[in-house]
Amino acid sequence: MPCIERRLTSAGVLRLDFLDERVVRVRLDPAGEFTDTGLDRYGFILPPSGDGPALSLSGGDGAGQAATAAMAVSWGDGADLLEIRDAKGRPRVRLQSGTVGDAGAEVVLGAQPDEDWVGFGDQTRDRLYHRGHVADCHVRNVTSYIPVPFFMSTAGYGIVVNTTRRVVFDLARRDPAALSWRDGRRAIDFHVLIADSFRDLLDLYTRLTGRPKLPPEWSFGLWYICRTQANDYEAVNDAVNFRREGIPCDVIGLEPGWMQTTYDGSLKKDWSRERFPIPPYCLNGPHNFTNALRRMGFHLELWLCCDYDLSYEAERRIGQPTPSDEQARTAAFFQPDAEHDEHFSAPRRADTLTRPEEPWFQHLRRFVDQGAEFFKMDGAYQVLDHPDRLWGNGMTDGDMHNLYPLLYARQMVEGYEAHTGRRGIAFTPCGWIGFQAWAGTWTGDTGGGRKTLGAMLNTALVGHSWCTNDMEVTQKEALHVGYLLPWAQINSWNYFRMPWVQGQDLLESHRFYARLRAQLIPYLYAWAWQATRTGFPLIAPLTLEFPAERASREILTQYLLGRDLMVCAFDHEAIFPTGRWVDFWTGAVVSGPGRHAIDWPRHCGGGLFLREGAIVPMGPVMQYRGERPLDEIELRVFPGPQPSAFSFYEDDGTTLACRDGAFATTLITVTTTTEGVTIAIGDRQGAFAGMTPTRRWSLRVADLAALPRTVTVNGQELPSTAWSHDPARAEVVIADLPATARVAIRR
C-alpha cells in the first residue's frame, strides 16, 4: 500500500496511506507519532488487498502532491493544509486546519455554500440532511444507539473518522463555510472516499468496513417475542395460535423472564425452574418445549445481557496471549519447600464476572444445543459508560465503550457459526463504524412509530440493511411499516400484543400483512443477497436513490424496500420521485416527480407502490420457511421504457455453503417496445443441496389497460383461456409457465 510522510511547517507530520484509487487515509501529528485504533487492531477497518494503487509524486516537505488515477492530494502551508481533487481537477475536500491538544483533536474542512451531508447513523431521528446541526457520536441508551462517525457529502466525498472515542461534528452550524469535528482520541486520523454518488460512496465505505453477511432465510419471516412473564406453556400456546390463526411466523422469542435470575449476565445463567423447567435427565429433548417449537417450524430466540470483558477474546483472535489465573497460581509457588496456602495463590480481579480464558459465547453453546438459534443482545450494559473500568486489553472505557458493540456482535456471530456450521445472527440495538458487517438491529426502546423510521433510514445511510422496530400492534399505519421492513418483529414485553387479542379488525390486518410478507420473502431475500455484494442497503431513504431530487431529502415516512417497492407510511400524501409508480393495492399508475394524495384499503395502513421497471417475485404463502418447496413463483412486473432485470436468488437458507458458491440465480428481464412487452425467464445457474428440481412461474403484468392482441410463450401463441386480462387493474395474468420461458405480450 503506497504510504508517504511529509513535514508541514505549521502542522507537523502528514501521513497519507492510499488504500484505493479513491480512498486515502489522512493522518496528521505534531511529532509524527502515529498509532492505530481498536478499529484497525481488531479488523473493523479492513486492510487493503494487493499492493494498492499506482501513485505519482511531486514536491516534498512543505508542499507537494500525490496522485492516483482518480484523485490528486496536494499539501502545503497555505490557506488549506490539504486539498483533494478528482481526476477532472474539481475540488472535493479542503482541510483548512488540524490541531491536537489535551482535550482532543479538532479538524476543520471547508464547506461549499450549497453543500450538505448525510450519514452519522442513529444519533438523530428528525432529519436525514445535517447542514446547520451538530452530530454527537457516542453510544447512549435510547438517544443514540448507533452513532457512526461516517458521512457523505453532496460535493462527492465521504469521511470516515477513525476513532472509537466520542466525536462531535459541527455541520456548518457555527461557521456556514466550514465543517468541523472534535475527536476525544487526541489524534487526527480519517479516511477520505471520493465518488460521484451516494451509492458509490457506500460501496467504498462497506468495502472499507465490511459488507453485511446474508442471514438465514427464515430471519425474513415474522418474529414474535413473548411476554417476559411467559412460561413454557404460554410460549408454546402462542406458537400454536399463530398456526391456528393462519398468521405466518418463523421466530418465537423469550424476554428476560426465561432466566432463573432475571437479567443474569453471568456465565452461570440457567432456565427459570418455575417458568421453563427442563428435566435434567433430558436436557436436549426430544419432548421439551424447545423441540415442540422446532417441530412447528419456529426458531427460538433468547434475550441476553452482557457486561463481560470481550477484549480478552478479541486479543486471542489476533494472536495475543491471554492471562491465565491458573498460570499465575502455579507461578506463585516459587519456593518448593514452602507451605502452599491455596487461599492466597491466585490473582484477585476487580472484574468478578469475566473469566479471561473463556470466550463469552462458550457458555451459550448449551442453550444453542437445546434449541436456541440466536440471542437478542439487549442494549443493557453496552449502552452505559464504565468510567472507572480498565479493560483486559489495556484500554480505558473511553476507547472501549463505542468499540464494545462491534466486538459483541462479531463474537456472537462467529461463535454461533463455529459451533453449528449455520449462519449466525447478532441482534442488537447498538453499533459503531462497521456494525453493518456483523449486526442486525432493532430500534431499541423507541417503540414502533414515526421516529423509528428516522432511525432506520439514518442507519441505511451508513450501509445498514437488517433492521426492524418493536411493531406497534394497535395501529394499522404502524402495522404497515412493521411488516414491510427488512425484518419484522412483534415484541409483547410486559404486555398483551398477540395479534388475536387486538380485536377482529386488527387481527385481519395482521393476518393480511403477515401473509403478504411471507409471499414477499423471495423478493426480500434476493435483494438481501445483492446488499451483501454491493453494500447498498435493503431499506433505502428516497434520497439515496434520487439524490438530485430535493423534495425527497427530508422524507422520513417513505422508503424503498429493495429496488422495486416504495413504502409510504403514516400520511395520506406522498412524494413520488421521477418515473411512474403503480399502486400495489389498486393497479392505478401515478407519475412523478410530484406530491400526490394517496389512499389504501380498509384492512391496510399505508401506501405500497411498484417502481417502473419493477420485477417482484412472490412465493406461495407459507406458515414458516421450508413448510413446502419454493416451486411456484408469481412475478409482479411493471414494464418501463428502459429494459430492466432481476436476479432471482436461492440457496439452502441456513448453512454457510452459500459463501463458497453453493447458490443458484435465475436472470429475469423485461423489455418494452412499441409492439408490446417481452419477459424472459432464463436458465437457472448454479446449484446447492436440496435445490427444488423444477419451478413453475406465473406473471402479473401491470399497466396494460387494453386487451392484448396475442400472448406467446417460447414462440407459441397461447389460447385466450390460458391468460386473463383485468381491465379494472390494467393487468394481464399468465399462469403455469415452464421453468425457462420467453413471454411476448403484443398490444
Secondary structure, 3 states (H helix, E strand, C coil): CCEEEEEECCCEEEEEEEEECCEEEEEEECCCCCCCCHHHHCCCCCCCCCCCCCCEEEECCCCEEEECCCEEEEECCCCCCEEEEECCCCEEEEEEEEEEECCEEEEEEECCCCCCEEEEEECCCCCCCCCCEEEEECCECCCECEEEEEEEECCCEEEEECCCCCEEEEECCCCCCEEEEEECCCCEEEEEEECCCHHHHHHHHHHHHCCCCCCCHHHHCEEEEEECCCCHHHHHHHHHHHHHHCCCCCEEEECHHHECCCCCCCCCCCECCCCCCCCHHHCCCCCCHHHHHHHCCCEEEEEECCCCCCHHHHHHHCCCCCCCHHHHHHHHCCCCCCCCCHHHCCCCCCCCCCCCCCCHHHHHHHHHHCCEEEEEECCHHHHCCCCCCECCCCCEHHHHCCCHHHHHHHHHHHHHHHHHCECCCEEECCCCCCHHHCCEEECCCCCCCHHHHHHHHHHHCCCCCCEECCCCCCCHHHHHHHHCCCCEEEEEECCCCCHHHCCHHHHHHHHHHHHHHHHHHHHHHHHHHHHHHHCCCCEEEHHHHCCCCHHHCCCCCEEEECCCEEEEECCCEEEEEEEEEEECCCCCEEEEEEEEECCCCCCCCEEEEEECCEEEEECCCCCCCCCCCCCEEEEEEECCCCCEEEEEEECCCCEHHHHHCCCEEEEEEEEEECCEEEEEEEEEEECCCCCCCCCEEEEEECCCCCCCCEEEECCEECCHHHEEEECCCCEEEEEEECCCEEEEEEC
